[in-house]
Amino acid sequence: MRVLIGALIAVLFGTFSAFAASPEVQELIERAAADCHSLNNGEFDAGDAVAEIELRSQFGTVVAELVDESEYACSSAASLYCGTGGCMLNLIVDGTIRSWQATGWRLIEWGPDRILLIGRDGGWCGGAGAEVCYEALVWSNGNILTVGPTPDSR
């Protein structure tokens, strides 16, 4: 059923990876497509925005979905989804969406751990916006942990 719904969304709003078509991913894609369409009837393409990732530590493992809005394209707006501080990066775990403004992301291995490293503008780390900083997230004992407070869920 998820693949069928994902295929329908792809036909209506552009393409995206249907393997991870949870209701939360569908909602994010549909919202972005509607925003694009409302701007001079733009055509939306999700590109490679959807990825399935695994985060792990000695205290557990979780498979999550990641929606990287930097991959979105809208024919009627060059910068609809991103600003000078980056683009939204949405992590979906067990039906909960957590979002960060990010300049990029990468999974890194550190011993037995797989960590999500998020590029952030310096303002998030106490510096100026043009400065570079990073935030590391790890799955531990059923939670996403990071040095700072995690963003509120939608």
N, CA, C and O of each residue as an XYZ file, in Angstrom:
616
protein
N       0.820     -1.193      0.000
C       0.000      0.000      0.000
C       0.870      1.265      0.000
O       0.578      2.219     -0.722
N       1.952      1.272      0.822
C       2.823      2.447      0.881
C       3.448      2.744     -0.469
O       3.538      3.901     -0.878
N       3.884      1.691     -1.166
C       4.509      1.891     -2.475
C       3.498      2.453     -3.458
O       3.831      3.323     -4.262
N       2.252      1.960     -3.399
C       1.204      2.468     -4.277
C       0.941      3.942     -4.008
O       0.827      4.735     -4.943
N       0.845      4.315     -2.734
C       0.628      5.718     -2.393
C       1.822      6.552     -2.841
O       1.655      7.641     -3.390
N       3.035      6.036     -2.604
C       4.241      6.742     -3.038
C       4.265      6.946     -4.537
O       4.651      8.013     -5.015
N       3.856      5.930     -5.286
C       3.818      6.046     -6.742
C       2.798      7.091     -7.182
O       3.056      7.856     -8.112
N       1.650      7.127     -6.525
C       0.630      8.118     -6.849
C       1.147      9.530     -6.589
O       0.949     10.423     -7.413
N       1.803      9.737     -5.458
C       2.372     11.049     -5.157
C       3.414     11.411     -6.201
O       3.480     12.556     -6.647
N       4.235     10.429     -6.595
C       5.267     10.696     -7.601
C       4.650     11.146     -8.914
O       5.173     12.048     -9.568
N       3.545     10.529     -9.306
C       2.881     10.919    -10.551
C       2.304     12.323    -10.434
O       2.400     13.117    -11.369
N       1.702     12.630     -9.282
C       1.057     13.929     -9.112
C       2.039     15.079     -8.892
O       1.838     16.174     -9.417
N       3.089     14.842     -8.127
C       3.938     15.934     -7.681
C       5.395     15.816     -8.093
O       6.182     16.692     -7.735
N       5.785     14.824     -8.795
C       7.191     14.624     -9.122
C       7.675     13.345     -8.477
O       6.906     12.630     -7.835
N       8.942     13.063     -8.648
C       9.455     11.792     -8.190
C      10.088     11.896     -6.811
O      10.609     12.940     -6.419
N      10.027     10.787     -6.090
C      10.805     10.606     -4.876
C      10.928      9.124     -4.636
O      10.193      8.329     -5.222
N      11.846      8.751     -3.785
C      12.106      7.347     -3.521
C      10.942      6.747     -2.750
O      10.694      7.135     -1.608
N      10.226      5.809     -3.352
C       9.013      5.267     -2.762
C       9.286      4.238     -1.670
O       8.347      3.851     -0.974
N      10.532      3.770     -1.481
C      10.799      2.750     -0.486
C      10.449      3.224      0.913
O      10.106      2.409      1.770
N      10.526      4.509      1.161
C      10.350      5.041      2.509
C       9.094      5.895      2.605
O       9.110      6.990      3.166
N       8.032      5.385      2.059
C       6.827      6.202      1.973
C       5.962      6.078      3.221
O       4.785      5.727      3.129
N       6.539      6.365      4.391
C       5.731      6.396      5.613
C       4.752      7.561      5.496
O       4.958      8.459      4.679
N       3.704      7.558      6.293
C       2.769      8.694      6.251
C       3.462     10.032      6.522
O       3.082     11.053      5.947
N       4.466     10.032      7.386
C       5.173     11.271      7.704
C       5.977     11.778      6.505
O       5.998     12.978      6.233
N       6.635     10.866      5.792
C       7.370     11.243      4.580
C       6.387     11.761      3.540
O       6.635     12.781      2.897
N       5.286     11.065      3.377
C       4.275     11.497      2.418
C       3.788     12.905      2.745
O       3.628     13.732      1.847
N       3.550     13.179      4.030
C       3.081     14.505      4.443
C       4.106     15.583      4.099
O       3.737     16.644      3.595
N       5.386     15.327      4.364
C       6.433     16.304      4.049
C       6.515     16.563      2.546
O       6.628     17.712      2.119
N       6.459     15.505      1.748
C       6.536     15.634      0.292
C       5.310     16.372     -0.242
O       5.428     17.271     -1.074
N       4.143     15.986      0.243
C       2.914     16.634     -0.223
C       2.903     18.120      0.114
O       2.485     18.937     -0.707
N       3.358     18.479      1.310
C       3.392     19.880      1.720
C       4.340     20.678      0.824
O       4.009     21.781      0.391
N       5.512     20.119      0.550
C       6.490     20.800     -0.315
C       5.945     20.942     -1.733
O       6.109     21.985     -2.366
N       5.304     19.899     -2.221
C       4.727     19.941     -3.577
C       3.618     20.989     -3.658
O       3.527     21.727     -4.639
N       2.782     21.051     -2.634
C       1.696     22.038     -2.621
C       2.249     23.460     -2.574
O       1.728     24.355     -3.239
N       3.315     23.668     -1.778
C       3.940     24.996     -1.734
C       4.443     25.401     -3.109
O       4.261     26.542     -3.534
N       5.075     24.466     -3.800
C       5.595     24.743     -5.140
C       4.453     25.031     -6.113
O       4.495     26.002     -6.869
N       3.450     24.186     -6.081
C       2.328     24.332     -7.005
C       1.609     25.668     -6.789
O       1.134     26.280     -7.746
N       1.530     26.118     -5.532
C       0.829     27.376     -5.240
C       1.606     28.600     -5.718
O       1.053     29.698     -5.775
N       2.863     28.425     -6.058
C       3.687     29.526     -6.528
C       3.759     29.474     -8.056
O       4.633     28.818     -8.621
N       2.849     30.158     -8.705
C       2.792     30.212    -10.169
C       2.672     28.845    -10.814
O       3.229     28.603    -11.885
N       1.936     27.942    -10.151
C       1.665     26.614    -10.703
C       2.967     25.847    -10.987
O       3.084     25.168    -12.007
N       3.926     25.962    -10.086
C       5.227     25.336    -10.278
C       5.170     23.819    -10.278
O       4.267     23.205     -9.709
N       6.157     23.238    -10.932
C       6.295     21.782    -10.964
C       7.332     21.377     -9.923
O       8.437     21.920     -9.893
N       6.973     20.431     -9.080
C       7.804     19.978     -7.959
C       8.536     18.689     -8.316
O       8.002     17.821     -9.007
N       9.760     18.587     -7.834
C      10.521     17.344     -7.950
C      11.241     17.122     -6.631
O      12.034     17.963     -6.209
N      10.977     16.007     -5.980
C      11.614     15.697     -4.699
C      13.032     15.185     -4.879
O      13.781     15.083     -3.907
N      13.410     14.864     -6.104
C      14.771     14.386     -6.354
C      15.112     13.194     -5.486
O      14.316     12.263     -5.366
N      16.281     13.211     -4.883
C      16.737     12.139     -3.996
C      16.607     12.556     -2.533
O      17.483     12.260     -1.721
N      15.526     13.235     -2.201
C      15.355     13.787     -0.862
C      15.169     12.720      0.214
O      15.516     12.954      1.372
N      14.637     11.570     -0.137
C      14.289     10.560      0.858
C      15.364      9.488      0.935
O      15.762      8.909     -0.076
N      15.823      9.238      2.153
C      16.812      8.183      2.380
C      16.425      7.398      3.623
O      15.819      7.928      4.554
N      16.783      6.147      3.613
C      16.621      5.317      4.796
C      18.007      5.167      5.420
O      18.961      4.795      4.737
N      18.116      5.456      6.714
C      19.414      5.385      7.381
C      19.292      4.531      8.644
O      18.201      4.322      9.174
N      20.429      4.053      9.100
C      20.482      3.312     10.359
C      21.409      4.054     11.315
O      22.556      4.356     10.985
N      20.889      4.339     12.505
C      21.698      4.922     13.563
C      21.873      3.854     14.635
O      20.948      3.095     14.923
N      23.084      3.799     15.232
C      23.288      2.774     16.249
C      24.340      3.210     17.261
O      25.212      4.034     16.989
N      24.212      2.622     18.424
C      25.207      2.752     19.491
C      25.163      1.452     20.270
O      24.385      0.553     19.953
N      25.991      1.359     21.278
C      25.975      0.150     22.100
C      24.639     -0.021     22.819
O      24.355     -1.092     23.356
N      23.819      1.030     22.830
C      22.532      0.998     23.517
C      21.348      0.832     22.570
O      20.205      1.031     22.982
N      21.595      0.472     21.315
C      20.481      0.206     20.419
C      20.727      0.648     18.995
O      21.700      1.335     18.687
N      19.811      0.230     18.136
C      19.851      0.537     16.711
C      18.456      0.928     16.267
O      17.464      0.374     16.743
N      18.384      1.885     15.353
C      17.096      2.265     14.781
C      17.280      2.537     13.290
O      18.277      3.121     12.865
N      16.300      2.102     12.515
C      16.240      2.462     11.103
C      15.284      3.642     11.011
O      14.151      3.579     11.490
N      15.750      4.709     10.395
C      14.979      5.948     10.322
C      14.884      6.404      8.874
O      15.634      5.940      8.016
N      13.968      7.305      8.613
C      13.851      7.944      7.314
C      14.370      9.363      7.439
O      14.179     10.023      8.460
N      15.020      9.817      6.398
C      15.580     11.159      6.366
C      15.028     11.846      5.121
O      15.105     11.295      4.023
N      14.475     13.043      5.284
C      14.001     13.837      4.151
C      14.847     15.110      4.126
O      14.736     15.972      4.997
N      15.686     15.198      3.112
C      16.623     16.315      2.948
C      16.038     17.290      1.938
O      16.055     17.028      0.735
N      15.520     18.413      2.423
C      14.832     19.368      1.557
C      15.778     20.096      0.609
O      15.315     20.810     -0.281
N      17.094     19.934      0.773
C      18.034     20.524     -0.196
C      17.921     19.833     -1.547
O      18.379     20.369     -2.556
N      17.321     18.659     -1.578
C      17.146     17.912     -2.824
C      15.888     18.325     -3.586
O      15.728     17.964     -4.752
N      15.003     19.069     -2.947
C      13.768     19.508     -3.594
C      14.065     20.509     -4.705
O      15.025     21.275     -4.630
N      13.228     20.486     -5.732
C      13.301     21.491     -6.792
C      11.879     21.938     -7.130
O      10.940     21.141     -7.129
N      11.748     23.225     -7.418
C      10.473     23.791     -7.837
C      10.751     24.663     -9.057
O      11.618     25.535     -9.021
N      10.007     24.421    -10.140
C      10.263     25.129    -11.396
C       9.984     26.627    -11.312
O      10.493     27.396    -12.128
N       9.185     27.047    -10.338
C       8.825     28.458    -10.271
C       9.520     29.223     -9.138
O       9.203     30.387     -8.893
N      10.471     28.572     -8.446
C      11.175     29.246     -7.349
C      12.541     28.603     -7.141
O      12.634     27.410     -6.852
N      13.579     29.382     -7.284
C      14.937     28.850     -7.155
C      15.291     28.497     -5.715
O      16.078     27.577     -5.491
N      14.735     29.201     -4.735
C      15.143     28.976     -3.347
C      13.945     28.827     -2.405
O      13.954     29.365     -1.298
N      12.943     28.115     -2.831
C      11.733     27.957     -2.026
C      11.991     27.163     -0.745
O      11.343     27.423      0.269
N      12.901     26.219     -0.762
C      13.074     25.293      0.351
C      14.314     25.548      1.195
O      14.483     24.912      2.236
N      15.167     26.442      0.784
C      16.411     26.679      1.508
C      16.638     28.180      1.665
O      16.139     28.993      0.887
N      17.401     28.516      2.687
C      17.772     29.906      2.916
C      19.265     30.001      3.114
O      19.993     29.044      2.851
N      19.726     31.144      3.574
C      21.156     31.342      3.757
C      21.721     30.439      4.845
O      22.915     30.137      4.837
N      20.882     30.004      5.783
C      21.336     29.124      6.865
C      21.229     27.653      6.544
O      21.566     26.816      7.380
N      20.769     27.318      5.354
C      20.653     25.917      4.972
C      19.227     25.534      4.637
O      18.373     26.385      4.388
N      18.993     24.247      4.639
C      17.699     23.670      4.282
C      17.227     22.789      5.428
O      18.026     22.379      6.269
N      15.954     22.504      5.463
C      15.445     21.644      6.526
C      15.842     20.194      6.257
O      15.767     19.697      5.134
N      16.261     19.551      7.318
C      16.595     18.133      7.315
C      15.652     17.486      8.318
O      15.678     17.817      9.504
N      14.823     16.566      7.846
C      13.791     15.956      8.670
C      14.148     14.502      8.938
O      14.400     13.739      8.006
N      14.171     14.118     10.205
C      14.459     12.752     10.617
C      13.181     12.163     11.187
O      12.601     12.715     12.122
N      12.739     11.037     10.624
C      11.514     10.405     11.074
C      11.869      9.091     11.748
O      12.439      8.194     11.127
N      11.522      8.988     13.038
C      11.753      7.778     13.820
C      10.448      7.419     14.519
O       9.908      8.219     15.283
N       9.948      6.231     14.260
C       8.725      5.748     14.910
C       7.580      6.746     14.832
O       6.871      6.954     15.817
N       7.389      7.372     13.661
C       6.280      8.289     13.453
C       6.497      9.700     13.964
O       5.612     10.545     13.826
N       7.656      9.976     14.552
C       7.953     11.311     15.058
C       8.928     12.007     14.120
O       9.963     11.449     13.757
N       8.587     13.231     13.731
C       9.445     14.024     12.850
C      10.236     15.008     13.709
O       9.667     15.768     14.493
N      11.556     14.977     13.545
C      12.434     15.975     14.154
C      13.111     16.705     12.996
O      13.497     16.077     12.010
N      13.255     18.011     13.108
C      13.781     18.797     11.992
C      14.899     19.714     12.443
O      14.868     20.269     13.541
N      15.893     19.863     11.569
C      17.017     20.754     11.801
C      17.253     21.589     10.550
O      17.048     21.107      9.436
N      17.677     22.822     10.719
C      18.156     23.609      9.592
C      19.602     23.175      9.384
O      20.421     23.281     10.297
N      19.916     22.691      8.199
C      21.216     22.063      7.970
C      21.847     22.546      6.678
O      21.158     22.882      5.715
N      23.170     22.573      6.679
C      23.921     22.870      5.460
C      24.381     21.593      4.779
O      24.986     21.648      3.708
N      24.105     20.455      5.375
C      24.443     19.151      4.824
C      24.420     18.107      5.927
O      24.206     18.425      7.097
N      24.642     16.861      5.543
C      24.659     15.789      6.533
C      25.513     14.636      6.025
O      25.777     14.503      4.830
N      25.929     13.819      6.966
C      26.727     12.638      6.628
C      26.608     11.643      7.779
O      26.539     12.033      8.944
N      26.584     10.364      7.442
C      26.664      9.326      8.460
C      28.128      8.997      8.673
O      28.874      8.818      7.710
N      28.544      8.915      9.934
C      29.928      8.556     10.214
C      29.965      7.367     11.166
O      29.094      7.198     12.020
N      30.975      6.569     10.999
C      31.206      5.415     11.865
C      32.236      5.820     12.912
O      33.273      6.398     12.583
N      31.950      5.519     14.154
C      32.891      5.781     15.233
C      32.870      4.537     16.117
O      32.014      4.396     16.991
N      33.809      3.652     15.880
C      33.785      2.359     16.568
C      32.493      1.646     16.210
O      32.171      1.504     15.030
N      31.743      1.192     17.220
C      30.485      0.487     16.921
C      29.318      1.425     16.612
O      28.242      0.967     16.227
N      29.520      2.721     16.776
C      28.427      3.686     16.616
C      28.320      4.195     15.180
O      29.327      4.364     14.494
N      27.095      4.436     14.740
C      26.840      5.155     13.490
C      26.105      6.431     13.883
O      25.012      6.387     14.447
N      26.723      7.565     13.574
C      26.286      8.874     14.031
C      25.843      9.705     12.832
O      26.463      9.653     11.769
N      24.776     10.467     13.007
C      24.338     11.429     11.995
C      25.000     12.759     12.326
O      24.727     13.362     13.363
N      25.867     13.202     11.439
C      26.563     14.477     11.597
C      25.863     15.495     10.708
O      25.739     15.296      9.499
N      25.409     16.584     11.311
C      24.662     17.608     10.588
C      25.498     18.883     10.523
O      25.959     19.376     11.553
N      25.695     19.417      9.320
C      26.330     20.714      9.151
C      25.337     21.800      9.526
O      24.184     21.768      9.096
N      25.779     22.759     10.323
C      24.903     23.842     10.780
C      25.601     25.165     10.536
O      26.829     25.210     10.453
N      24.835     26.249     10.418
C      25.512     27.540     10.323
C      25.941     27.944     11.729
O      25.372     27.486     12.720
N      26.943     28.799     11.801
C      27.561     29.140     13.075
C      26.626     29.696     14.120
O      26.904     29.577     15.313
N      25.525     30.300     13.713
C      24.574     30.856     14.668
C      24.004     29.816     15.625
O      23.648     30.148     16.755
N      23.914     28.561     15.188
C      23.389     27.498     16.039
C      24.397     27.085     17.111
O      24.032     26.431     18.088
N      25.659     27.466     16.932
C      26.726     27.036     17.841
C      27.337     28.201     18.607
O      28.404     28.056     19.203
N      26.679     29.343     18.601
C      27.181     30.482     19.341
C      28.096     31.395     18.546
O      28.668     32.331     19.105
N      28.244     31.142     17.259
C      29.084     31.981     16.416
C      28.251     32.815     15.461
O      27.051     33.006     15.660
N      28.907     33.306     14.427
C      28.222     34.057     13.372
C      27.678     33.071     12.343
O      28.177     31.953     12.212
N      26.651     33.499     11.616
C      26.015     32.627     10.639
C      26.951     32.063      9.595
O      26.766     30.929      9.152
N      27.962     32.833      9.185
C      28.879     32.381      8.147
C      29.906     31.372      8.662
O      30.597     30.731      7.870
N      30.007     31.230      9.973
C      30.952     30.261     10.531
C      30.383     28.847     10.414
O      29.179     28.656     10.242
N      31.263     27.879     10.509
C      30.883     26.481     10.338
C      30.792     25.798     11.700
O      31.639     26.016     12.566
N      29.777     24.982     11.884
C      29.716     24.116     13.058
C      28.969     22.842     12.685
O      28.327     22.763     11.637
N      29.063     21.863     13.549
C      28.436     20.571     13.296
C      27.723     20.096     14.551
O      28.128     20.399     15.673
N      26.652     19.344     14.335
C      25.924     18.729     15.432
C      25.895     17.233     15.176
O      25.569     16.790     14.075
N      26.237     16.454     16.200
C      26.245     14.996     16.082
C      25.048     14.424     16.823
O      24.746     14.825     17.947
N      24.359     13.466     16.167
C      23.209     12.806     16.770
C      23.448     11.303     16.778
O      23.940     10.737     15.802
N      23.099     10.671     17.876
C      23.254      9.230     18.006
C      21.972      8.654     18.610
O      21.286      9.325     19.381
N      21.657      7.414     18.255
C      20.513      6.707     18.825
C      21.008      5.982     20.060
O      21.949      5.193     19.981
N      20.391      6.238     21.191
C      20.823      5.620     22.432
C      19.630      5.341     23.331
O      18.925      6.257     23.754
N      19.417      4.072     23.615
C      18.388      3.674     24.568
C      17.006      4.228     24.208
O      16.262      4.682     25.076
N      16.681      4.183     22.919
C      15.361      4.614     22.464
C      15.193      6.095     22.214
O      14.068      6.559     22.027
N      16.295      6.864     22.205
C      16.213      8.309     22.005
C      17.310      8.804     21.085
O      18.368      8.187     20.960
N      17.036      9.948     20.434
C      18.074     10.674     19.714
C      18.778     11.548     20.741
O      18.138     12.347     21.424
N      20.104     11.400     20.852
C      20.876     12.219     21.784
C      21.826     13.121     21.019
O      22.394     12.725     20.001
N      21.992     14.340     21.520
C      22.928     15.312     20.984
C      23.336     16.221     22.133
O      22.698     16.198     23.186
N      24.363     17.008     21.961
C      24.843     17.865     23.046
C      23.796     18.909     23.429
O      23.560     19.154     24.612
N      23.172     19.523     22.423
C      22.149     20.542     22.695
C      20.785     19.910     22.771
O      20.638     18.708     22.549
N      19.789     20.706     23.083
C      18.418     20.153     23.114
C      17.962     19.794     21.716
O      18.233     20.529     20.767
N      17.269     18.664     21.577
C      16.738     18.281     20.278
C      15.546     19.172     19.958
O      14.837     19.616     20.862
N      15.324     19.434     18.672
C      14.208     20.297     18.306
C      12.870     19.645     18.652
O      12.755     18.421     18.725
N      11.886     20.475     18.859
C      10.548     19.960     19.145
C      10.038     19.174     17.955
O      10.342     19.497     16.806
N       9.267     18.148     18.233
C       8.654     17.352     17.172
C       7.489     18.126     16.586
O       6.874     18.961     17.250
N       7.198     17.830     15.326
C       6.046     18.478     14.677
C       4.784     17.781     15.068
O       3.702     18.171     14.629
